[in-house]
Amino acid sequence: MPIQQMLLGVGGIVTADPGQETFTTPGSTTWTCPAGVSSISIVCIGAGAPGLSNPSLSYGSGGGGLGYKNNYSVSAGTTYNIQVGDASNSTLSNRDSWFNNNTTVKGGGGSLRDDNNDDDDSVGVYVGDGGGNGGRGGKNPGETVGCGGGGGAGGYSGNGGNGGQASNGSGAGSAAASSSGAGGGGGGSYLANGGTGGGVGLLGTGSTGSGGYSGSIFSPGGNGGAGSGGSGVTYGGGGYSGKGSTWAVGDSGNGGIRIMWPGDERSYPSTRVADE
């Protein structure tokens, strides 16, 4: 975070230079509002869930949701609670990323998909002024040797791509809607690993991640492309299910949070979102 240079504003009010702070270490922490800051804009990306894989269930997992809130009023010197989603945590609520509380602004964590999930239960859901839900994990429709792809992370104006199904090599992960900036879903496969879902970045809307290609027999599915400046599964990409001697499970992406100010001049998804 840049050093704050205090300026004497109109009417003797002390204001701060524009600034931002990013949080990417999983777990609970706090943020103390700097002097001269009265409003902020926040983006939260939830963690994707790790893939589930065993001889009878081989489903990809859901991607994390992305939520943002603009021009949120804060008080200088006040400390606010933050949680950054942990992809490796077995408790779903710990895969959520949120600022202040989970009803102010949140990127919901993706969940493991299994026989008890319907088509949408594995996605990470967002809370905020805008954003997108994560893509759902790829289903394994009765194929005990098939492997589903992970869902992509939610975008700034649309949902992440769904993971591809595991069905005899068919079912590539679907790309997210055009211009949403979301992560693409990973491709499904048969007798090989599925693909991971793509993550998204914290610097506002950008290009949309492509869907992973479909694998074939013994050939793994392709990974979903990252959207909006993300990289691999960072942040919020869902894990694939895998096939092998150890029934390997694909990694997923942790969550992330970024705060920028002043919130009445800088806003997600695209107004002065670069570091200043």
C-alpha positions as CSV (number, residue, x, y, z in Angstrom):
1,M,0.0,0.0,0.0
2,P,1.4,3.4,-0.9
3,I,2.4,5.8,1.9
4,Q,-0.6,8.1,2.6
5,Q,0.1,11.8,2.0
6,M,-2.4,13.8,3.9
7,L,-3.9,16.9,2.1
8,L,-5.9,19.7,3.6
9,G,-9.2,19.6,1.7
10,V,-12.0,22.1,1.2
11,G,-13.3,23.5,4.5
12,G,-10.4,22.1,6.5
13,I,-11.4,18.4,6.0
14,V,-8.4,16.1,5.8
15,T,-8.5,13.8,2.9
16,A,-6.2,11.0,1.7
17,D,-4.5,10.4,-1.7
18,P,-6.1,7.6,-3.7
19,G,-5.0,4.2,-2.6
20,Q,-5.8,0.4,-2.4
21,E,-5.0,-2.7,-0.4
22,T,-5.2,-6.3,-1.5
23,F,-5.7,-9.4,0.7
24,T,-4.9,-12.9,-0.7
25,T,-3.7,-14.9,2.4
26,P,-6.6,-17.3,3.3
27,G,-8.2,-16.9,6.7
28,S,-9.5,-14.1,8.9
29,T,-7.9,-10.7,9.2
30,T,-8.7,-7.0,9.7
31,W,-8.4,-3.7,7.8
32,T,-8.1,-0.4,9.6
33,C,-9.5,2.5,7.6
34,P,-6.7,5.1,7.0
35,A,-7.1,8.8,8.1
36,G,-8.8,10.9,5.5
37,V,-10.8,7.9,3.9
38,S,-14.6,8.0,4.2
39,S,-15.7,5.7,1.3
40,I,-14.3,2.6,-0.4
41,S,-15.1,0.2,-3.2
42,I,-14.5,-3.5,-2.5
43,V,-14.3,-6.7,-4.6
44,C,-14.4,-10.2,-3.0
45,I,-13.7,-13.5,-4.8
46,G,-14.6,-16.7,-3.0
47,A,-12.4,-19.8,-3.1
48,G,-13.1,-22.6,-5.5
49,A,-13.7,-26.1,-4.0
50,P,-11.2,-28.9,-4.5
51,G,-12.3,-31.7,-6.9
52,L,-14.0,-34.8,-5.5
53,S,-12.8,-38.1,-6.8
54,N,-13.3,-41.8,-5.8
55,P,-14.4,-44.9,-7.6
56,S,-18.1,-44.0,-7.4
57,L,-18.1,-40.2,-7.4
58,S,-15.9,-38.2,-9.8
59,Y,-17.4,-34.7,-10.0
60,G,-15.7,-31.5,-10.7
61,S,-16.3,-28.7,-8.1
62,G,-17.8,-25.3,-8.2
63,G,-16.0,-22.0,-8.7
64,G,-16.0,-19.1,-6.3
65,G,-18.4,-16.2,-6.8
66,L,-17.3,-12.6,-7.3
67,G,-19.1,-9.7,-5.6
68,Y,-18.3,-6.0,-5.4
69,K,-19.7,-3.0,-3.6
70,N,-19.0,0.6,-4.5
71,N,-19.0,3.8,-2.5
72,Y,-19.3,2.0,0.8
73,S,-19.1,4.4,3.8
74,V,-16.3,3.8,6.3
75,S,-14.9,5.7,9.3
76,A,-11.2,6.6,9.6
77,G,-9.5,4.7,12.3
78,T,-12.2,2.0,12.5
79,T,-11.1,-1.6,12.1
80,Y,-13.2,-3.9,9.9
81,N,-13.2,-7.7,9.8
82,I,-12.2,-9.5,6.6
83,Q,-12.2,-13.2,5.6
84,V,-10.3,-14.5,2.6
85,G,-11.6,-17.8,1.3
86,D,-9.5,-20.9,1.9
87,A,-9.8,-23.4,-1.0
88,S,-8.4,-26.3,1.2
89,N,-10.8,-25.8,4.0
90,S,-13.5,-28.5,4.4
91,T,-16.1,-26.1,5.7
92,L,-18.0,-24.3,3.0
93,S,-18.4,-21.0,4.9
94,N,-14.6,-20.8,5.2
95,R,-14.3,-20.8,1.5
96,D,-16.3,-17.5,1.4
97,S,-14.5,-14.1,1.0
98,W,-16.2,-11.1,2.6
99,F,-15.7,-7.6,4.0
100,N,-17.2,-6.5,7.3
101,N,-19.7,-9.4,7.3
102,N,-21.1,-11.9,4.8
103,T,-24.1,-9.8,4.0
104,T,-22.3,-6.6,3.1
105,V,-20.3,-7.9,0.2
106,K,-19.2,-11.5,-0.5
107,G,-17.8,-13.8,-3.0
108,G,-19.2,-17.2,-2.0
109,G,-17.0,-20.2,-2.0
110,G,-17.6,-23.1,-4.4
111,S,-18.7,-26.4,-3.0
112,L,-18.1,-30.1,-3.7
113,R,-20.6,-31.5,-6.1
114,D,-21.9,-35.0,-5.3
115,D,-25.1,-37.1,-5.7
116,N,-27.0,-34.8,-3.3
117,N,-26.3,-31.7,-5.4
118,D,-28.7,-30.5,-8.1
119,D,-27.4,-28.6,-11.1
120,D,-26.7,-25.3,-9.2
121,D,-25.8,-26.3,-5.6
122,S,-22.1,-26.4,-6.2
123,V,-21.6,-22.8,-7.3
124,G,-20.3,-19.9,-5.2
125,V,-22.9,-17.2,-4.9
126,Y,-22.1,-13.5,-4.7
127,V,-23.5,-10.6,-2.6
128,G,-23.0,-7.0,-3.6
129,D,-23.9,-4.3,-6.1
130,G,-22.8,-6.6,-9.0
131,G,-20.7,-9.6,-9.9
132,G,-21.3,-13.2,-10.9
133,N,-21.7,-16.6,-9.4
134,G,-19.1,-19.3,-9.9
135,G,-19.7,-22.0,-12.5
136,R,-20.9,-25.4,-11.4
137,G,-18.7,-28.5,-11.4
138,G,-18.9,-31.1,-14.1
139,K,-21.2,-34.0,-13.4
140,N,-20.4,-37.6,-13.8
141,P,-23.6,-39.1,-15.3
142,G,-23.2,-42.7,-14.2
143,E,-19.7,-43.2,-15.5
144,T,-17.5,-44.4,-12.6
145,V,-14.4,-43.9,-14.6
146,G,-15.2,-40.5,-16.0
147,C,-13.9,-37.2,-14.5
148,G,-15.7,-33.9,-14.5
149,G,-14.1,-30.4,-15.0
150,G,-14.1,-27.6,-12.4
151,G,-16.3,-24.6,-12.6
152,G,-14.9,-21.2,-13.4
153,A,-14.9,-18.3,-11.0
154,G,-17.6,-15.7,-11.3
155,G,-17.0,-12.5,-13.3
156,Y,-17.7,-8.8,-12.9
157,S,-20.9,-9.0,-14.8
158,G,-21.7,-12.7,-15.3
159,N,-21.3,-16.2,-14.1
160,G,-18.3,-18.5,-14.4
161,G,-18.3,-21.3,-17.0
162,N,-19.6,-24.7,-16.1
163,G,-17.3,-27.6,-15.9
164,G,-17.6,-30.3,-18.6
165,Q,-19.3,-33.6,-17.9
166,A,-17.5,-36.8,-17.7
167,S,-19.1,-39.0,-20.3
168,N,-16.9,-41.0,-22.6
169,G,-14.7,-38.0,-23.5
170,S,-17.5,-35.6,-24.3
171,G,-18.4,-32.5,-22.5
172,A,-16.0,-29.6,-22.8
173,G,-16.3,-26.9,-20.1
174,S,-18.5,-24.1,-21.4
175,A,-17.1,-20.6,-21.6
176,A,-18.7,-17.8,-19.6
177,A,-20.9,-15.3,-21.3
178,S,-19.1,-12.8,-23.6
179,S,-17.7,-9.7,-21.8
180,S,-18.5,-11.0,-18.3
181,G,-14.8,-11.4,-17.5
182,A,-15.4,-14.7,-15.8
183,G,-13.3,-17.9,-15.7
184,G,-14.0,-20.7,-18.1
185,G,-15.0,-24.2,-17.0
186,G,-12.6,-27.1,-17.3
187,G,-13.2,-29.9,-19.7
188,G,-14.4,-33.4,-18.8
189,S,-12.7,-36.6,-19.6
190,Y,-12.9,-40.4,-19.6
191,L,-10.2,-42.5,-17.8
192,A,-8.2,-39.3,-17.3
193,N,-8.3,-36.1,-15.2
194,G,-10.8,-33.4,-15.9
195,G,-9.6,-29.8,-16.3
196,T,-9.6,-27.1,-13.6
197,G,-11.8,-24.1,-13.8
198,G,-10.3,-20.7,-14.6
199,G,-9.8,-18.0,-11.9
200,V,-10.3,-14.2,-12.2
201,G,-8.3,-11.2,-11.2
202,L,-8.9,-8.4,-8.7
203,L,-8.3,-5.3,-10.9
204,G,-11.7,-5.0,-12.5
205,T,-13.3,-6.4,-15.6
206,G,-11.3,-7.8,-18.5
207,S,-11.4,-10.6,-21.1
208,T,-13.5,-13.7,-20.5
209,G,-11.9,-17.1,-20.0
210,S,-12.4,-19.8,-22.6
211,G,-13.9,-23.2,-21.8
212,G,-11.5,-26.1,-21.5
213,Y,-11.5,-28.7,-24.3
214,S,-13.0,-32.1,-23.9
215,G,-10.7,-35.0,-23.1
216,S,-10.8,-38.4,-24.7
217,I,-10.1,-41.9,-23.4
218,F,-6.9,-41.6,-21.4
219,S,-6.5,-38.0,-22.4
220,P,-7.3,-35.3,-19.8
221,G,-9.7,-32.4,-20.3
222,G,-8.3,-29.0,-20.8
223,N,-8.2,-26.3,-18.1
224,G,-10.6,-23.4,-18.3
225,G,-9.0,-20.1,-19.2
226,A,-8.7,-17.4,-16.5
227,G,-10.7,-14.2,-16.9
228,S,-10.1,-10.5,-16.1
229,G,-6.4,-10.8,-15.5
230,G,-6.5,-14.0,-13.4
231,S,-3.9,-16.7,-13.7
232,G,-4.6,-20.5,-13.7
233,V,-7.1,-21.1,-10.9
234,T,-6.2,-17.8,-9.1
235,Y,-8.6,-16.5,-7.8
236,G,-11.6,-18.8,-7.3
237,G,-11.2,-21.5,-9.9
238,G,-12.9,-24.9,-9.1
239,G,-11.0,-28.1,-8.9
240,Y,-11.3,-31.1,-11.3
241,S,-11.9,-34.7,-10.4
242,G,-9.1,-37.1,-11.4
243,K,-8.5,-40.7,-12.3
244,G,-5.4,-42.6,-11.4
245,S,-3.9,-45.0,-8.9
246,T,-4.5,-42.6,-6.1
247,W,-7.7,-41.0,-7.5
248,A,-5.9,-37.6,-7.6
249,V,-8.0,-34.5,-6.9
250,G,-7.3,-31.3,-8.7
251,D,-6.3,-28.1,-6.9
252,S,-8.6,-25.1,-6.7
253,G,-8.0,-21.4,-6.3
254,N,-8.0,-19.5,-3.0
255,G,-10.1,-16.3,-2.7
256,G,-9.0,-12.7,-2.7
257,I,-10.2,-9.2,-1.7
258,R,-9.2,-5.8,-2.9
259,I,-10.2,-2.4,-1.4
260,M,-9.7,0.9,-3.1
261,W,-10.5,4.5,-2.3
262,P,-12.0,7.0,-2.6
263,G,-15.1,5.0,-3.2
264,D,-17.1,7.9,-4.6
265,E,-14.5,8.3,-7.5
266,R,-13.2,4.8,-8.1
267,S,-15.6,1.9,-8.7
268,Y,-15.8,-1.6,-10.0
269,P,-16.0,-3.0,-12.5
270,S,-14.0,-0.5,-14.6
271,T,-13.7,3.1,-13.2
272,R,-10.1,3.9,-12.1
273,V,-9.5,0.3,-11.0
274,A,-5.8,0.2,-11.7
275,D,-3.4,0.8,-8.8
276,E,-2.9,4.5,-8.0
